[in-house]
Amino acid sequence: MRRSRMKGFTLIELVIVLGIGGAVVLIAHSVFAGVAHGGKALTAARQALDREANARRWLQATFLSLEVGQESNAPFEGQTDHLSFTSWERVAGGWHEPSAIHLGLASSAHQLIVVTDSAPALILYDSVMYLGFDYLLEPGYNSIWFRQWVSGVSAPVAVRMRITRKVDEGLRTDTLLFLIRERG
């Protein structure tokens, strides 16, 4: 006589299927969590690069529109760790007006900030461990960089900014060169 087998699943089969299903769900969760974390890290890195690029563009534009030698302007005062000058800056109405620019480290934090008389303080770079400026008198093979430049009637040909920042891998030093269009 043949034994008829009952249709359905045994308890062991159900336990195995539930175990495999649970493992798949855990793996899928860890994969999706990793993708989400990677996406957040990528967004943060993109925002940091955008901020750095915007800071460089602002600095280039500000140095190119530097104004010196006029009676109403502040003198160009460049020290080793900060500098002040007058530059034509865009204002809320869309046009440009002369504005006093003060560039240096914030006293309470490791941030390179710019303070103008036409806008609130702006943070250009975070995690700054060192900031140094040099000033070029004349371009050429034997050019000399000065550690200070204070003049009410002239400005240097270029400003070199050395900035050391703390990044994930350690310290990173960048040297940025900003040309000045005209000298008074």
Sequence and secondary structure as in RCSB ss.txt:
>XXXX:A:sequence
MRRSRMKGFTLIELVIVLGIGGAVVLIAHSVFAGVAHGGKALTAARQALDREANARRWLQATFLSLEVGQESNAP
FEGQTDHLSFTSWERVAGGWHEPSAIHLGLASSAHQLIVVTDSAPALILYDSVMYLGFDYLLEPGYNSIWFRQWV
SGVSAPVAVRMRITRKVDEGLRTDTLLFLIRERG
>XXXX:A:secstr
       S  HHHHHHHHHHHHHHHHHHHHHHHHHHHHHHHHHHHHHHHHHHHHHHHHHHHHHHTEE S TTS  
EEE SSEEEEEEEEE TTSSEEEEEEEEEE SSSS EEEEESSS  EEEESSEEEEEEEEESS STT  EES EE
ESS   SEEEEEEEEEETTEEEEEEEEEE S   
